Amino acid sequence: MGGGMIIGSMLGALLANLFDATFVNTVYIIIALLALILMFINVKSSTDQSSFNKPLLVIVGLFVGIISGIVGAGGSFIIIPILLVLFKLPMNTVVANSIIIAFISSIGAFIIKLIQGYIPLEDALFLIIGSIIFAPLGLKLGKKVPSFVQKWIISILFIKLKHSYIASKLTSYCKFNN
């Protein structure tokens, strides 16, 4: 999945310049809503995790990478529900894997956006340092928190991010049109 995502995120980052902001924002909101809906589909986790369809993993990774590269998001908000519903992984496995997969995906988009001059390096450095310090703490905590609590926390974060994103776009739209 990670290999497909790194290629997809690079393609998405390159394709993002072809779309106007309204389209990108609409895609982001639709994907976030679909991801939120998927979070509440009750799927029994599979006990056999050794027989994944590898081509499907790469194709899904490519698709998720393209979407995350276009909208400028790391992809975890898409990866988590897909791993839960499509691949039937348990929540604690999903959280750990999504962090690694999103990290791999973000490398490709980061390189493209850095080359294009969209990334303020000083700000990015603080985010990178914070992630390196606190990601292991989050993984340790995730092992101790029940799956249903993790699912609700992630769902609440999805809702908060979606509302913040919509509010920021409405605010900038209102400022622009006044």
C-alpha atoms as a printed R data frame, in Angstrom:
    type eleno elety resid chain resno       x       y       z
1   ATOM     1    CA   MET     A     1   0.000   0.000   0.000
2   ATOM     2    CA   GLY     A     2   2.809   2.399   0.894
3   ATOM     3    CA   GLY     A     3   4.480   2.051  -2.511
4   ATOM     4    CA   GLY     A     4   1.249   2.847  -4.319
5   ATOM     5    CA   MET     A     5   0.651   5.777  -2.000
6   ATOM     6    CA   ILE     A     6   4.051   7.389  -2.504
7   ATOM     7    CA   ILE     A     7   3.599   7.271  -6.295
8   ATOM     8    CA   GLY     A     8  -0.029   8.369  -5.993
9   ATOM     9    CA   SER     A     9   0.769  11.252  -3.662
10  ATOM    10    CA   MET     A    10   3.419  12.526  -6.059
11  ATOM    11    CA   LEU     A    11   0.947  12.296  -8.956
12  ATOM    12    CA   GLY     A    12  -1.744  13.970  -6.859
13  ATOM    13    CA   ALA     A    13   0.598  16.785  -5.828
14  ATOM    14    CA   LEU     A    14   1.441  17.376  -9.493
15  ATOM    15    CA   LEU     A    15  -2.219  17.168 -10.569
16  ATOM    16    CA   ALA     A    16  -3.390  19.540  -7.820
17  ATOM    17    CA   ASN     A    17  -2.258  22.541  -9.861
18  ATOM    18    CA   LEU     A    18  -4.697  21.575 -12.625
19  ATOM    19    CA   PHE     A    19  -7.753  22.081 -10.401
20  ATOM    20    CA   ASP     A    20  -9.203  25.228  -8.899
21  ATOM    21    CA   ALA     A    21  -9.512  25.594  -5.127
22  ATOM    22    CA   THR     A    22 -13.286  25.055  -5.136
23  ATOM    23    CA   PHE     A    23 -12.919  21.662  -6.799
24  ATOM    24    CA   VAL     A    24 -10.126  20.584  -4.440
25  ATOM    25    CA   ASN     A    25 -12.135  21.717  -1.396
26  ATOM    26    CA   THR     A    26 -15.226  19.887  -2.635
27  ATOM    27    CA   VAL     A    27 -13.251  16.678  -3.192
28  ATOM    28    CA   TYR     A    28 -11.755  16.998   0.294
29  ATOM    29    CA   ILE     A    29 -15.152  17.436   1.946
30  ATOM    30    CA   ILE     A    30 -16.737  14.549   0.011
31  ATOM    31    CA   ILE     A    31 -13.853  12.180   0.784
32  ATOM    32    CA   ALA     A    32 -13.866  13.211   4.461
33  ATOM    33    CA   LEU     A    33 -17.619  12.547   4.677
34  ATOM    34    CA   LEU     A    34 -17.249   9.150   2.992
35  ATOM    35    CA   ALA     A    35 -14.406   8.286   5.356
36  ATOM    36    CA   LEU     A    36 -16.542   9.283   8.323
37  ATOM    37    CA   ILE     A    37 -19.412   7.096   7.113
38  ATOM    38    CA   LEU     A    38 -17.028   4.157   6.632
39  ATOM    39    CA   MET     A    39 -15.837   4.573  10.227
40  ATOM    40    CA   PHE     A    40 -19.287   3.571  11.453
41  ATOM    41    CA   ILE     A    41 -19.705   0.475   9.296
42  ATOM    42    CA   ASN     A    42 -19.439  -2.416  11.703
43  ATOM    43    CA   VAL     A    43 -17.120  -5.022  10.203
44  ATOM    44    CA   LYS     A    44 -15.774  -7.985  12.124
45  ATOM    45    CA   SER     A    45 -11.978  -7.951  12.083
46  ATOM    46    CA   SER     A    46 -10.372 -10.771  10.136
47  ATOM    47    CA   THR     A    47  -8.150 -13.144  12.057
48  ATOM    48    CA   ASP     A    48  -6.278 -14.139   8.886
49  ATOM    49    CA   GLN     A    49  -4.141 -11.158   7.955
50  ATOM    50    CA   SER     A    50  -1.558 -13.074   5.932
51  ATOM    51    CA   SER     A    51  -3.518 -13.399   2.694
52  ATOM    52    CA   PHE     A    52  -4.088  -9.831   1.546
53  ATOM    53    CA   ASN     A    53  -4.600  -9.209  -2.137
54  ATOM    54    CA   LYS     A    54  -1.304  -7.400  -2.797
55  ATOM    55    CA   PRO     A    55  -2.317  -5.876  -6.166
56  ATOM    56    CA   LEU     A    56  -5.462  -4.509  -4.491
57  ATOM    57    CA   LEU     A    57  -3.319  -2.983  -1.728
58  ATOM    58    CA   VAL     A    58  -1.155  -1.209  -4.318
59  ATOM    59    CA   ILE     A    59  -4.172   0.000  -6.346
60  ATOM    60    CA   VAL     A    60  -5.957   1.276  -3.240
61  ATOM    61    CA   GLY     A    61  -2.709   2.913  -2.106
62  ATOM    62    CA   LEU     A    62  -2.302   4.594  -5.493
63  ATOM    63    CA   PHE     A    63  -5.879   5.915  -5.405
64  ATOM    64    CA   VAL     A    64  -5.582   7.148  -1.809
65  ATOM    65    CA   GLY     A    65  -2.213   8.713  -2.618
66  ATOM    66    CA   ILE     A    66  -3.623  10.622  -5.597
67  ATOM    67    CA   ILE     A    67  -6.529  11.940  -3.530
68  ATOM    68    CA   SER     A    68  -4.318  12.892  -0.585
69  ATOM    69    CA   GLY     A    69  -1.806  14.546  -2.914
70  ATOM    70    CA   ILE     A    70  -4.524  16.610  -4.593
71  ATOM    71    CA   VAL     A    71  -6.187  17.775  -1.373
72  ATOM    72    CA   GLY     A    72  -2.907  18.219   0.500
73  ATOM    73    CA   ALA     A    73  -3.729  15.836   3.346
74  ATOM    74    CA   GLY     A    74  -1.577  13.025   4.706
75  ATOM    75    CA   GLY     A    75  -4.118  10.375   3.842
76  ATOM    76    CA   SER     A    76  -4.785   8.851   7.274
77  ATOM    77    CA   PHE     A    77  -8.357  10.090   7.197
78  ATOM    78    CA   ILE     A    78  -8.852   7.910   4.108
79  ATOM    79    CA   ILE     A    79  -6.564   5.011   5.037
80  ATOM    80    CA   ILE     A    80  -8.097   4.254   8.436
81  ATOM    81    CA   PRO     A    81 -11.653   3.505   7.257
82  ATOM    82    CA   ILE     A    82 -10.372   1.587   4.214
83  ATOM    83    CA   LEU     A    83  -8.165  -0.653   6.348
84  ATOM    84    CA   LEU     A    84 -11.047  -1.201   8.782
85  ATOM    85    CA   VAL     A    85 -13.768  -1.930   6.220
86  ATOM    86    CA   LEU     A    86 -12.055  -3.234   3.084
87  ATOM    87    CA   PHE     A    87  -9.171  -5.155   4.639
88  ATOM    88    CA   LYS     A    88 -10.946  -5.917   7.959
89  ATOM    89    CA   LEU     A    89  -7.967  -5.109  10.168
90  ATOM    90    CA   PRO     A    90  -8.429  -4.559  13.910
91  ATOM    91    CA   MET     A    91  -8.362  -0.943  15.084
92  ATOM    92    CA   ASN     A    92  -5.050  -1.122  16.958
93  ATOM    93    CA   THR     A    93  -3.345  -2.536  13.839
94  ATOM    94    CA   VAL     A    94  -5.020   0.090  11.649
95  ATOM    95    CA   VAL     A    95  -3.794   3.010  13.755
96  ATOM    96    CA   ALA     A    96  -0.189   1.792  13.775
97  ATOM    97    CA   ASN     A    97  -0.196   0.980  10.047
98  ATOM    98    CA   SER     A    98  -1.933   4.197   9.016
99  ATOM    99    CA   ILE     A    99   0.771   6.274  10.697
100 ATOM   100    CA   ILE     A   100   3.496   4.484   8.752
101 ATOM   101    CA   ILE     A   101   1.552   4.489   5.475
102 ATOM   102    CA   ALA     A   102   0.672   8.195   5.758
103 ATOM   103    CA   PHE     A   103   4.310   8.986   6.543
104 ATOM   104    CA   ILE     A   104   5.465   7.152   3.421
105 ATOM   105    CA   SER     A   105   2.767   8.867   1.368
106 ATOM   106    CA   SER     A   106   3.644  12.301   2.649
107 ATOM   107    CA   ILE     A   107   7.265  11.922   1.551
108 ATOM   108    CA   GLY     A   108   6.243  11.928  -2.110
109 ATOM   109    CA   ALA     A   109   3.865  14.874  -1.826
110 ATOM   110    CA   PHE     A   110   6.369  16.747   0.366
111 ATOM   111    CA   ILE     A   111   9.103  16.444  -2.266
112 ATOM   112    CA   ILE     A   112   6.815  17.701  -5.048
113 ATOM   113    CA   LYS     A   113   5.404  20.587  -2.981
114 ATOM   114    CA   LEU     A   114   8.911  21.516  -1.796
115 ATOM   115    CA   ILE     A   115  10.139  21.674  -5.393
116 ATOM   116    CA   GLN     A   116   7.078  23.761  -6.307
117 ATOM   117    CA   GLY     A   117   7.869  26.182  -3.456
118 ATOM   118    CA   TYR     A   118   4.684  25.634  -1.437
119 ATOM   119    CA   ILE     A   119   6.314  24.527   1.835
120 ATOM   120    CA   PRO     A   120   7.651  27.018   4.392
121 ATOM   121    CA   LEU     A   121  10.634  25.031   5.653
122 ATOM   122    CA   GLU     A   122  10.782  26.680   9.094
123 ATOM   123    CA   ASP     A   123   7.191  25.682   9.892
124 ATOM   124    CA   ALA     A   124   7.660  22.218   8.424
125 ATOM   125    CA   LEU     A   125  10.709  21.636  10.615
126 ATOM   126    CA   PHE     A   126   8.682  22.194  13.804
127 ATOM   127    CA   LEU     A   127   5.962  19.818  12.596
128 ATOM   128    CA   ILE     A   128   8.517  17.152  11.721
129 ATOM   129    CA   ILE     A   129  10.256  17.414  15.095
130 ATOM   130    CA   GLY     A   130   6.922  17.277  16.942
131 ATOM   131    CA   SER     A   131   5.845  14.231  14.952
132 ATOM   132    CA   ILE     A   132   9.098  12.402  15.621
133 ATOM   133    CA   ILE     A   133   8.802  13.083  19.349
134 ATOM   134    CA   PHE     A   134   5.102  12.369  19.871
135 ATOM   135    CA   ALA     A   135   4.270   9.600  17.351
136 ATOM   136    CA   PRO     A   136   5.861   6.853  19.492
137 ATOM   137    CA   LEU     A   137   3.897   8.112  22.507
138 ATOM   138    CA   GLY     A   138   0.683   7.914  20.495
139 ATOM   139    CA   LEU     A   139   1.468   4.357  19.427
140 ATOM   140    CA   LYS     A   140   2.071   3.274  23.029
141 ATOM   141    CA   LEU     A   141  -1.139   4.937  24.174
142 ATOM   142    CA   GLY     A   142  -3.057   3.357  21.283
143 ATOM   143    CA   LYS     A   143  -2.177  -0.120  22.538
144 ATOM   144    CA   LYS     A   144  -3.852   0.649  25.870
145 ATOM   145    CA   VAL     A   145  -7.040   2.296  24.557
146 ATOM   146    CA   PRO     A   146  -9.954   0.025  23.502
147 ATOM   147    CA   SER     A   147 -10.747  -0.120  19.769
148 ATOM   148    CA   PHE     A   148 -14.212   1.416  20.051
149 ATOM   149    CA   VAL     A   149 -12.740   4.409  21.944
150 ATOM   150    CA   GLN     A   150 -10.085   4.850  19.252
151 ATOM   151    CA   LYS     A   151 -12.779   4.722  16.566
152 ATOM   152    CA   TRP     A   152 -14.817   7.429  18.327
153 ATOM   153    CA   ILE     A   153 -11.782   9.641  18.922
154 ATOM   154    CA   ILE     A   154 -10.780   9.400  15.263
155 ATOM   155    CA   SER     A   155 -14.373  10.049  14.142
156 ATOM   156    CA   ILE     A   156 -14.595  13.144  16.342
157 ATOM   157    CA   LEU     A   157 -11.279  14.369  14.933
158 ATOM   158    CA   PHE     A   158 -12.585  13.808  11.376
159 ATOM   159    CA   ILE     A   159 -15.701  15.838  12.166
160 ATOM   160    CA   LYS     A   160 -13.668  18.618  13.806
161 ATOM   161    CA   LEU     A   161 -11.245  18.782  10.878
162 ATOM   162    CA   LYS     A   162 -14.089  18.819   8.357
163 ATOM   163    CA   HIS     A   163 -15.867  21.635  10.192
164 ATOM   164    CA   SER     A   164 -12.648  23.631  10.627
165 ATOM   165    CA   TYR     A   165 -11.861  23.207   6.950
166 ATOM   166    CA   ILE     A   166 -15.337  24.297   5.857
167 ATOM   167    CA   ALA     A   167 -15.300  27.245   8.290
168 ATOM   168    CA   SER     A   168 -11.926  28.457   7.017
169 ATOM   169    CA   LYS     A   169 -13.100  28.235   3.413
170 ATOM   170    CA   LEU     A   170 -16.330  30.096   4.195
171 ATOM   171    CA   THR     A   171 -14.401  32.782   6.065
172 ATOM   172    CA   SER     A   172 -11.974  33.304   3.190
173 ATOM   173    CA   TYR     A   173 -14.877  33.251   0.704
174 ATOM   174    CA   CYS     A   174 -16.756  35.918   2.677
175 ATOM   175    CA   LYS     A   175 -13.636  38.112   2.973
176 ATOM   176    CA   PHE     A   176 -12.957  37.738  -0.749
177 ATOM   177    CA   ASN     A   177 -16.523  38.631  -1.783
178 ATOM   178    CA   ASN     A   178 -16.923  41.682   0.482
